[in-house]
Amino acid sequence: MEKERKVVGEIELPEIDVTPYEGMKAPIAEVTLKEAKFGMSYLVKTEPVHDEGNIKICGSQMFGLFEDENGNLGWGKDTKLGLFLKKYKVTTPEELIGVEVLLVTKVNNGKTYLSIV
């Protein structure tokens, strides 16, 4: 019999050590345009490098977009996204799907996350 699932609010999450995955490579699985804290961004995520039940570990990175005077969104060639696209020899974020990237750990607010470079 299936458990009844309901949203209850904030819950205690398990501590997950992502450091064993640093240095691995994984293909990019998703490139999603998202509304972020400071405007629109691309969220780039890899295929999971660990998948156990409801715990999936993948690398990810947010790339902020800029708006020109006409309201168009994009990136500059020397921005974080522009340099990332150049490194992997593609011209649009969507072309990154399937490209293998290197996983690295980054610390933010005392927590360690799995990112991509």
Order of alpha helices (4+ residues) and beta strands (2+ residues): beta-beta-beta-beta-beta-beta-beta-alpha-beta-beta
